[in-house]
Amino acid sequence: MATQSFTSDGYTLYPSPRNVHRVVFEFQVFVPHPYALIDLPSYGLAGRHSLFSACRTADGKMGQLVTFEQDADRQRFEDRFVPD
């Protein structure tokens, strides 16, 4: 059964079935590449995190929203993420 979408802070979100934590955390990065493969465990993050397919409501741009419990993890992701 497909997971239902929901709206949060300017995005329509579709949770990833691989999420361990189905929470939208405080620190967020919008990745405007809807088909990029993002393997969050490979980043060696210290805190909890989650990944959502996302539609930004301001402009209808599709992508992915990565959320983090810790700001240091957000920074680590931004420093290391390189879309293919």
NUMARLO-280986 format. One record per residue: x, y, z of N, C-alpha, C in turn; residue in three letters. Coordinates in steps of 0.02 Angstrom, whole numbers, padded with zeros to 5 digits, always signed. Layout:
N
XYZXYZXYZALA...
This chain:
84
+00042-00059+00000+00000+00000+00000+00044+00062+00000MET+00028+00111-00040+00068+00172-00045+00059+00215+00018ALA+00113+00247+00038+00111+00292+00095+00079+00357+00074THR+00037+00384+00116+00002+00446+00101+00050+00506+00104GLN+00037+00555+00063+00076+00617+00065+00048+00663+00118SER+00088+00712+00137+00065+00763+00184+00102+00828+00169PHE+00077+00883+00194+00107+00949+00183+00141+00972+00246THR+00202+00999+00238+00240+01024+00295+00288+01078+00273SER+00284+01136+00304+00331+01192+00293+00346+01206+00220ASP+00295+01213+00179+00304+01233+00110+00319+01176+00062GLY+00309+01114+00083+00322+01057+00039+00264+01008+00045TYR+00249+00974-00010+00208+00914-00007+00258+00857-00006THR+00254+00815+00046+00305+00764+00058+00276+00693+00049LEU+00319+00650+00023+00303+00580+00013+00359+00541+00047TYR+00346+00509+00105+00398+00475+00143+00430+00418+00104PRO+00495+00410+00114+00531+00354+00085+00515+00292+00126SER+00503+00235+00094+00491+00174+00132+00553+00150+00169PRO+00611+00176+00152+00674+00157+00185+00687+00198+00249ARG+00646+00248+00263+00656+00288+00322+00650+00246+00386ASN+00699+00253+00430+00695+00223+00496+00653+00269+00540VAL+00662+00334+00531+00625+00385+00570+00580+00423+00521HIS+00517+00419+00531+00468+00453+00487+00448+00520+00518ARG+00499+00561+00528+00491+00626+00561+00522+00679+00516VAL+00491+00738+00513+00522+00795+00479+00561+00833+00533VAL+00627+00827+00529+00670+00859+00580+00681+00932+00564PHE+00710+00968+00612+00719+01041+00608+00765+01063+00551GLU+00820+01028+00540+00870+01049+00491+00856+01013+00425PHE+00849+01052+00371+00825+01024+00308+00867+01047+00249GLN+00872+01004+00199+00904+01021+00135+00858+00998+00080VAL+00839+01044+00035+00800+01025-00024+00849+01010-00080PHE+00844+00951-00108+00887+00929-00163+00843+00930-00226VAL+00857+00976-00274+00813+00982-00333+00826+00929-00386PRO+00844+00869-00365+00858+00813-00411+00813+00755-00389HIS+00753+00750-00418+00705+00699-00394+00728+00627-00404PRO+00774+00615-00449+00795+00546-00463+00865+00530-00438TYR+00896+00575-00401+00962+00561-00373+00955+00508-00318ALA+01001+00461-00317+01001+00410-00265+01037+00439-00204LEU+01002+00443-00149+01031+00470-00087+01032+00414-00036ILE+01091+00389-00020+01100+00335+00029+01124+00366+00094ASP+01077+00388+00136+01095+00424+00197+01141+00386+00244LEU+01133+00320+00254+01179+00284+00298+01253+00289+00277PRO+01265+00298+00212+01335+00302+00189+01370+00368+00208SER+01332+00417+00233+01362+00481+00253+01389+00479+00324TYR+01378+00426+00361+01404+00421+00430+01375+00474+00476GLY+01311+00485+00472+01279+00538+00512+01273+00516+00585LEU+01279+00564+00631+01278+00550+00702+01206+00546+00729ALA+01162+00587+00704+01093+00591+00730+01043+00558+00685GLY+00981+00565+00704+00926+00538+00664+00916+00581+00601ARG+00889+00551+00549+00879+00585+00485+00821+00551+00448HIS+00795+00585+00398+00742+00557+00357+00745+00586+00287SER+00715+00551+00240+00716+00570+00170+00645+00567+00142LEU+00627+00618+00104+00560+00621+00075+00566+00643+00002PHE+00524+00614-00041+00513+00645-00107+00473+00707-00092SER+00486+00761-00128+00454+00824-00110+00435+00865-00171ALA+00381+00902-00162+00361+00952-00210+00359+01018-00173CYS+00402+01065-00193+00405+01130-00160+00344+01170-00183ARG+00301+01189-00136+00238+01221-00153+00247+01291-00181THR+00301+01325-00165+00312+01394-00190+00317+01396-00266ALA+00350+01346-00296+00361+01348-00368+00345+01282-00404ASP+00322+01231-00366+00305+01167-00397+00364+01125-00416GLY+00424+01144-00393+00485+01107-00410+00486+01040-00373LYS+00498+00986-00410+00503+00920-00380+00575+00906-00360MET+00583+00868-00307+00649+00851-00283+00644+00805-00223GLY+00692+00811-00178+00693+00771-00117+00709+00817-00059GLN+00679+00803-00002+00693+00841+00058+00727+00794+00107LEU+00787+00812+00127+00824+00774+00177+00821+00813+00241VAL+00801+00781+00296+00795+00816+00359+00841+00784+00411THR+00866+00825+00456+00915+00803+00505+00897+00827+00575PHE+00913+00787+00624+00902+00805+00693+00957+00854+00716GLU+01018+00847+00688+01075+00888+00708+01099+00930+00650GLN+01116+00993+00664+01140+01038+00612+01208+01015+00584ASP+01249+00983+00625+01313+00958+00601+01303+00905+00546ALA+01251+00865+00553+01236+00815+00501+01213+00849+00437ASP+01174+00902+00443+01153+00940+00384+01214+00967+00347ARG+01260+00995+00384+01321+01023+00354+01363+00968+00321GLN+01369+00911+00354+01407+00854+00326+01375+00832+00260ARG+01309+00827+00259+01274+00808+00198+01287+00859+00142PHE+01279+00923+00157+01289+00975+00106+01361+00974+00080GLU+01409+00961+00123+01479+00959+00102+01494+00900+00057ASP+01460+00844+00067+01478+00783+00031+01431+00764-00026ARG+01370+00792-00028+01323+00772-00080+01343+00800-00147PHE+01350+00756-00196+01364+00775-00264+01315+00736-00309VAL+01268+00770-00341+01220+00734-00383+01256+00703-00443PRO+01232+00646-00464+01262+00612-00523+01244+00647-00587ASP
